[in-house]
Protein backbone atom coordinates (compact mmCIF):
# COMPACT_ATOMS: atom_id res chain seq x y z
CA UNK A 1 0.00 0.00 0.00
CA UNK A 2 1.51 3.33 -1.11
CA UNK A 3 0.94 6.23 1.28
CA UNK A 4 -0.24 9.51 -0.21
CA UNK A 5 -0.59 12.61 1.95
CA UNK A 6 -3.55 14.92 1.56
CA UNK A 7 -2.24 18.41 2.28
CA UNK A 8 -5.23 19.54 4.30
CA UNK A 9 -6.38 19.60 7.92
CA UNK A 10 -10.01 19.43 6.70
CA UNK A 11 -11.55 16.13 7.82
CA UNK A 12 -14.51 16.58 5.42
CA UNK A 13 -12.11 16.81 2.50
CA UNK A 14 -10.13 13.75 3.55
CA UNK A 15 -13.30 11.65 3.72
CA UNK A 16 -14.54 12.97 0.38
CA UNK A 17 -11.24 12.30 -1.40
CA UNK A 18 -10.98 8.82 0.07
CA UNK A 19 -14.36 8.08 -1.54
CA UNK A 20 -13.34 9.63 -4.86
CA UNK A 21 -9.79 8.31 -5.25
CA UNK A 22 -10.19 4.89 -3.62
CA UNK A 23 -11.82 3.24 -6.67
CA UNK A 24 -9.71 5.22 -9.16
CA UNK A 25 -6.25 4.51 -7.74
CA UNK A 26 -6.22 1.08 -6.05
CA UNK A 27 -3.34 0.41 -3.70
CA UNK A 28 -2.99 3.88 -2.18
CA UNK A 29 -3.55 4.85 1.42
CA UNK A 30 -4.66 8.46 1.68
CA UNK A 31 -3.49 9.95 4.98
CA UNK A 32 -4.13 13.30 6.62
CA UNK A 33 -1.50 16.00 7.07
CA UNK A 34 -0.43 17.22 10.50
CA UNK A 35 2.28 19.67 9.49
CA UNK A 36 2.30 23.46 9.34
CA UNK A 37 0.00 25.24 6.93
CA UNK A 38 1.91 27.17 4.27
CA UNK A 39 1.08 30.73 3.28
CA UNK A 40 -1.26 30.51 0.30
CA UNK A 41 -0.01 33.55 -1.59
CA UNK A 42 -0.65 32.31 -5.12
CA UNK A 43 -2.89 34.26 -7.48
CA UNK A 44 -4.73 31.24 -8.90
CA UNK A 45 -6.30 28.01 -7.68
CA UNK A 46 -3.47 26.12 -9.42
CA UNK A 47 -0.69 28.06 -7.68
CA UNK A 48 -2.25 27.63 -4.24
CA UNK A 49 -2.84 23.90 -4.75
CA UNK A 50 0.83 23.45 -5.66
CA UNK A 51 1.97 25.51 -2.66
CA UNK A 52 0.06 23.19 -0.32
CA UNK A 53 1.16 19.96 -2.01
CA UNK A 54 4.82 21.09 -2.07
CA UNK A 55 4.71 21.93 1.63
CA UNK A 56 3.22 18.55 2.58
CA UNK A 57 5.67 16.63 0.40
CA UNK A 58 8.63 18.55 1.85
CA UNK A 59 7.40 18.07 5.44
CA UNK A 60 6.63 14.35 5.19
CA UNK A 61 8.94 13.15 2.41
CA UNK A 62 5.91 11.42 0.90
CA UNK A 63 4.00 12.06 -2.33
CA UNK A 64 1.32 14.64 -1.61
CA UNK A 65 -1.90 15.84 -3.15
CA UNK A 66 -3.73 19.07 -2.48
CA UNK A 67 -6.56 21.05 -3.88
CA UNK A 68 -7.56 24.66 -3.88
CA UNK A 69 -11.18 25.28 -4.58
CA UNK A 70 -13.89 27.85 -4.30
CA UNK A 71 -16.89 29.45 -5.89
CA UNK A 72 -16.59 31.87 -8.81
CA UNK A 73 -19.62 34.11 -9.42
CA UNK A 74 -19.85 35.52 -12.94
CA UNK A 75 -21.36 38.89 -12.05
CA UNK A 76 -18.66 39.41 -9.41
CA UNK A 77 -15.91 38.90 -11.98
CA UNK A 78 -15.10 35.42 -10.69
CA UNK A 79 -15.05 36.36 -6.99
CA UNK A 80 -14.87 35.12 -4.30
CA UNK A 81 -12.55 32.76 -6.25
CA UNK A 82 -9.32 32.02 -4.39
CA UNK A 83 -10.64 34.07 -1.44
CA UNK A 84 -13.72 31.85 -0.98
CA UNK A 85 -12.65 30.39 2.38
CA UNK A 86 -12.16 33.82 3.96
CA UNK A 87 -14.71 35.90 2.03
CA UNK A 88 -16.65 36.74 5.19
CA UNK A 89 -13.56 37.64 7.23
CA UNK A 90 -10.36 36.16 8.68
CA UNK A 91 -12.19 33.63 10.88
CA UNK A 92 -12.92 31.46 7.79
CA UNK A 93 -16.48 30.95 8.97
CA UNK A 94 -18.75 29.15 6.47
CA UNK A 95 -21.87 30.97 7.63
CA UNK A 96 -20.23 34.39 7.40
CA UNK A 97 -19.04 33.57 3.89
CA UNK A 98 -22.54 32.53 2.79
CA UNK A 99 -24.21 35.52 4.41
CA UNK A 100 -21.91 38.04 2.76
CA UNK A 101 -22.20 36.48 -0.70
CA UNK A 102 -26.00 36.30 -0.48
CA UNK A 103 -26.12 39.92 0.67
CA UNK A 104 -23.92 41.03 -2.24
CA UNK A 105 -26.29 39.34 -4.70
CA UNK A 106 -29.53 40.51 -3.04
CA UNK A 107 -30.69 42.64 -5.98
CA UNK A 108 -29.25 40.45 -8.74
CA UNK A 109 -31.89 38.80 -10.94
CA UNK A 110 -31.98 35.03 -11.20
CA UNK A 111 -30.72 35.02 -14.78
CA UNK A 112 -27.53 36.80 -13.69
CA UNK A 113 -26.64 34.54 -10.76
CA UNK A 114 -24.47 32.09 -12.74
CA UNK A 115 -21.56 30.63 -10.80
CA UNK A 116 -19.13 27.75 -10.85
CA UNK A 117 -17.39 25.66 -8.27
CA UNK A 118 -13.73 25.43 -9.32
CA UNK A 119 -11.11 22.99 -8.07
CA UNK A 120 -7.42 22.73 -8.93
CA UNK A 121 -5.90 19.38 -7.88
CA UNK A 122 -2.14 19.06 -7.53
CA UNK A 123 0.24 16.13 -7.10
CA UNK A 124 3.84 16.56 -5.93
CA UNK A 125 6.18 13.57 -5.80
CA UNK A 126 9.49 14.33 -4.03
CA UNK A 127 12.57 13.91 -6.19
CA UNK A 128 15.19 11.35 -5.23
CA UNK A 129 18.82 12.22 -4.53
CA UNK A 130 18.24 15.96 -4.73
CA UNK A 131 16.29 15.87 -7.98
CA UNK A 132 13.45 18.30 -8.51
CA UNK A 133 10.01 17.05 -7.48
CA UNK A 134 7.60 15.73 -10.10
CA UNK A 135 4.55 18.03 -10.21
CA UNK A 136 1.23 18.16 -12.03
CA UNK A 137 -1.91 20.22 -11.46
CA UNK A 138 -5.31 19.91 -13.20
CA UNK A 139 -8.62 21.79 -12.96
CA UNK A 140 -12.25 20.70 -12.60
CA UNK A 141 -15.29 22.99 -12.98
CA UNK A 142 -18.91 22.46 -11.87
CA UNK A 143 -21.34 25.00 -13.33
CA UNK A 144 -24.52 26.24 -11.69
CA UNK A 145 -25.97 29.32 -10.00
CA UNK A 146 -26.26 30.97 -6.61
CA UNK A 147 -29.60 30.49 -4.88
CA UNK A 148 -31.40 33.27 -3.00
CA UNK A 149 -31.23 31.43 0.33
CA UNK A 150 -29.46 28.45 1.82
CA UNK A 151 -31.10 25.05 1.42
CA UNK A 152 -30.01 21.65 2.67
CA UNK A 153 -27.88 20.38 5.52
CA UNK A 154 -25.34 18.27 3.65
CA UNK A 155 -21.95 19.14 2.25
CA UNK A 156 -19.94 22.10 3.53
CA UNK A 157 -18.76 25.52 2.47
CA UNK A 158 -20.96 27.11 -0.20
CA UNK A 159 -22.92 23.89 -0.92
CA UNK A 160 -26.21 25.19 0.61
CA UNK A 161 -26.42 28.14 -1.82
CA UNK A 162 -25.08 26.48 -5.00
CA UNK A 163 -27.56 24.90 -7.40
CA UNK A 164 -25.78 22.74 -9.98
CA UNK A 165 -26.74 23.07 -13.63
CA UNK A 166 -29.64 20.74 -14.46
CA UNK A 167 -30.58 20.30 -10.78
CA UNK A 168 -33.57 21.57 -8.80
CA UNK A 169 -31.75 21.02 -5.50
CA UNK A 170 -28.77 22.70 -3.89
CA UNK A 171 -25.46 20.89 -3.67
CA UNK A 172 -26.16 20.51 0.08
CA UNK A 173 -29.35 18.57 -0.73
CA UNK A 174 -27.54 15.98 -2.85
CA UNK A 175 -26.45 12.70 -1.31
CA UNK A 176 -22.72 12.11 -0.93
CA UNK A 177 -22.86 9.70 -3.88
CA UNK A 178 -24.71 12.20 -6.06
CA UNK A 179 -22.26 14.96 -5.22
CA UNK A 180 -19.27 12.68 -5.78
CA UNK A 181 -20.57 11.90 -9.27
CA UNK A 182 -20.80 15.56 -10.27
CA UNK A 183 -18.56 17.83 -8.22
CA UNK A 184 -15.67 20.04 -9.27
CA UNK A 185 -13.42 18.11 -6.86
CA UNK A 186 -14.42 14.80 -8.45
CA UNK A 187 -13.74 16.20 -11.91
CA UNK A 188 -10.32 17.53 -10.95
CA UNK A 189 -9.19 14.42 -9.07
CA UNK A 190 -10.63 12.05 -11.69
CA UNK A 191 -8.41 13.84 -14.20
CA UNK A 192 -5.47 13.63 -11.78
CA UNK A 193 -5.96 9.93 -10.91
CA UNK A 194 -4.10 8.53 -13.96
CA UNK A 195 -1.21 10.87 -13.18
CA UNK A 196 -1.11 9.57 -9.60
CA UNK A 197 -1.24 5.95 -10.77
CA UNK A 198 1.56 6.44 -13.28
CA UNK A 199 3.88 8.21 -10.82
CA UNK A 200 3.49 6.06 -7.68
C-alpha positions in Angstrom: 0.0 0.0 0.0 1.5 3.3 -1.1 0.9 6.2 1.3 -0.2 9.5 -0.2 -0.6 12.6 2.0 -3.6 14.9 1.6 -2.2 18.4 2.3 -5.2 19.5 4.3 -6.4 19.6 7.9 -10.0 19.4 6.7 -11.6 16.1 7.8 -14.5 16.6 5.4 -12.1 16.8 2.5 -10.1 13.7 3.6 -13.3 11.7 3.7 -14.5 13.0 0.4 -11.2 12.3 -1.4 -11.0 8.8 0.1 -14.4 8.1 -1.5 -13.3 9.6 -4.9 -9.8 8.3 -5.2 -10.2 4.9 -3.6 -11.8 3.2 -6.7 -9.7 5.2 -9.2 -6.3 4.5 -7.7 -6.2 1.1 -6.1 -3.3 0.4 -3.7 -3.0 3.9 -2.2 -3.6 4.8 1.4 -4.7 8.5 1.7 -3.5 10.0 5.0 -4.1 13.3 6.6 -1.5 16.0 7.1 -0.4 17.2 10.5 2.3 19.7 9.5 2.3 23.5 9.3 0.0 25.2 6.9 1.9 27.2 4.3 1.1 30.7 3.3 -1.3 30.5 0.3 0.0 33.5 -1.6 -0.6 32.3 -5.1 -2.9 34.3 -7.5 -4.7 31.2 -8.9 -6.3 28.0 -7.7 -3.5 26.1 -9.4 -0.7 28.1 -7.7 -2.2 27.6 -4.2 -2.8 23.9 -4.8 0.8 23.4 -5.7 2.0 25.5 -2.7 0.1 23.2 -0.3 1.2 20.0 -2.0 4.8 21.1 -2.1 4.7 21.9 1.6 3.2 18.6 2.6 5.7 16.6 0.4 8.6 18.6 1.9 7.4 18.1 5.4 6.6 14.3 5.2 8.9 13.2 2.4 5.9 11.4 0.9 4.0 12.1 -2.3 1.3 14.6 -1.6 -1.9 15.8 -3.2 -3.7 19.1 -2.5 -6.6 21.0 -3.9 -7.6 24.7 -3.9 -11.2 25.3 -4.6 -13.9 27.9 -4.3 -16.9 29.4 -5.9 -16.6 31.9 -8.8 -19.6 34.1 -9.4 -19.8 35.5 -12.9 -21.4 38.9 -12.0 -18.7 39.4 -9.4 -15.9 38.9 -12.0 -15.1 35.4 -10.7 -15.0 36.4 -7.0 -14.9 35.1 -4.3 -12.6 32.8 -6.3 -9.3 32.0 -4.4 -10.6 34.1 -1.4 -13.7 31.8 -1.0 -12.6 30.4 2.4 -12.2 33.8 4.0 -14.7 35.9 2.0 -16.6 36.7 5.2 -13.6 37.6 7.2 -10.4 36.2 8.7 -12.2 33.6 10.9 -12.9 31.5 7.8 -16.5 31.0 9.0 -18.7 29.2 6.5 -21.9 31.0 7.6 -20.2 34.4 7.4 -19.0 33.6 3.9 -22.5 32.5 2.8 -24.2 35.5 4.4 -21.9 38.0 2.8 -22.2 36.5 -0.7 -26.0 36.3 -0.5 -26.1 39.9 0.7 -23.9 41.0 -2.2 -26.3 39.3 -4.7 -29.5 40.5 -3.0 -30.7 42.6 -6.0 -29.2 40.4 -8.7 -31.9 38.8 -10.9 -32.0 35.0 -11.2 -30.7 35.0 -14.8 -27.5 36.8 -13.7 -26.6 34.5 -10.8 -24.5 32.1 -12.7 -21.6 30.6 -10.8 -19.1 27.7 -10.8 -17.4 25.7 -8.3 -13.7 25.4 -9.3 -11.1 23.0 -8.1 -7.4 22.7 -8.9 -5.9 19.4 -7.9 -2.1 19.1 -7.5 0.2 16.1 -7.1 3.8 16.6 -5.9 6.2 13.6 -5.8 9.5 14.3 -4.0 12.6 13.9 -6.2 15.2 11.4 -5.2 18.8 12.2 -4.5 18.2 16.0 -4.7 16.3 15.9 -8.0 13.4 18.3 -8.5 10.0 17.0 -7.5 7.6 15.7 -10.1 4.6 18.0 -10.2 1.2 18.2 -12.0 -1.9 20.2 -11.5 -5.3 19.9 -13.2 -8.6 21.8 -13.0 -12.3 20.7 -12.6 -15.3 23.0 -13.0 -18.9 22.5 -11.9 -21.3 25.0 -13.3 -24.5 26.2 -11.7 -26.0 29.3 -10.0 -26.3 31.0 -6.6 -29.6 30.5 -4.9 -31.4 33.3 -3.0 -31.2 31.4 0.3 -29.5 28.4 1.8 -31.1 25.1 1.4 -30.0 21.6 2.7 -27.9 20.4 5.5 -25.3 18.3 3.6 -21.9 19.1 2.3 -19.9 22.1 3.5 -18.8 25.5 2.5 -21.0 27.1 -0.2 -22.9 23.9 -0.9 -26.2 25.2 0.6 -26.4 28.1 -1.8 -25.1 26.5 -5.0 -27.6 24.9 -7.4 -25.8 22.7 -10.0 -26.7 23.1 -13.6 -29.6 20.7 -14.5 -30.6 20.3 -10.8 -33.6 21.6 -8.8 -31.7 21.0 -5.5 -28.8 22.7 -3.9 -25.5 20.9 -3.7 -26.2 20.5 0.1 -29.3 18.6 -0.7 -27.5 16.0 -2.8 -26.5 12.7 -1.3 -22.7 12.1 -0.9 -22.9 9.7 -3.9 -24.7 12.2 -6.1 -22.3 15.0 -5.2 -19.3 12.7 -5.8 -20.6 11.9 -9.3 -20.8 15.6 -10.3 -18.6 17.8 -8.2 -15.7 20.0 -9.3 -13.4 18.1 -6.9 -14.4 14.8 -8.4 -13.7 16.2 -11.9 -10.3 17.5 -10.9 -9.2 14.4 -9.1 -10.6 12.0 -11.7 -8.4 13.8 -14.2 -5.5 13.6 -11.8 -6.0 9.9 -10.9 -4.1 8.5 -14.0 -1.2 10.9 -13.2 -1.1 9.6 -9.6 -1.2 6.0 -10.8 1.6 6.4 -13.3 3.9 8.2 -10.8 3.5 6.1 -7.7 
